[in-house]
């Protein structure tokens, strides 16, 4: 009865409470500790991660690269230079995630881009070129059949009335 009340209180099964109780009786409180982390231990410790992060904050040019853009292969190279630990470039994102870095892509703009011309295009030229529906043009609800000028458009919405046969 007591195990059932504990299970309800903790919102777990009675079997789990019974198993925990048995483990506690055998080994005391230390027996109730979790199994620890699952999977392989990280190859870089906290000190090494801080070292890599400081290096990344200095910029890619400080490490001999042509631009200040960090790519996964570049991060892998710098990490290996600093710590001696080799990571495949495809797995470097795990290190960056551990340092709480996120993916950022530079905005792509042409070098010849003229902001005044872009503004003129967006405010003047584009609205003048943009298609508008003329009120006097006939429209068609069919995507495959053009509008016929011999049939007047229906005045009221809804079902069309059937034609009389003679």
Secondary structure as UniProt FT lines:
FT   HELIX           2..10
FT   HELIX           14..27
FT   HELIX           29..32
FT   HELIX           46..57
FT   HELIX           61..63
FT   HELIX           72..83
FT   HELIX           89..91
FT   HELIX           92..98
FT   TURN            99..100
FT   TURN            111..112
FT   HELIX           115..120
FT   HELIX           121..125
FT   HELIX           126..129
FT   TURN            135..136
FT   TURN            149..150
//
